[in-house]
Amino acid sequence: MPKRGVAMLAIDTNVIVRFLTGDDPRQSAKAKTVIEGETVFVATTVLLETQWVLRSSYDFSSEAVTAILRAFAGLPSVTLQDAPLAAQALDWTDQGMDFADALHLAAAADCDAFVSFDARLAKTAKGLDAVRVHGP
């Protein structure tokens, strides 16, 4: 979370995507100026949307996206809303879990169980050090 008194700019998915893909030279240059020249805050929802855009609109593989997001999150100017949560979700994504599901499951770490109709999620979560997933 941003700290009071620390100058920080929250950025949107489209700024991150322009920065990462360079697909629009004018906007990409502006995104680079902001991300490299300011301290930026990335909400978990923005991180999730960025992953989705890179996978669905740019056809990046899951492996490529997790590597890109890790590198982005490691930039000195970038502050994630919940860095440990994001790191756990990226780790589980590398182990075959959908990124959104991994974020949901990591956020539920202190719960007794995660209830879902998603059988694939339950199966994938079984092999991980995650909260138990079961149906309703």
Secondary structure, 3 states (H helix, E strand, C coil): CCCCCCCCEECCHHHHHHHHHCCCHHHHHHHHHHHHHCCEEECHHHHHHHHHHHHHCCCCCHHHHHHHHHHHHCCCCEEECCHHHHHHHHHHHHCCCCHHHHHHHHHCCCCCCEECCCHHHHHHHHCCCCCCEECC
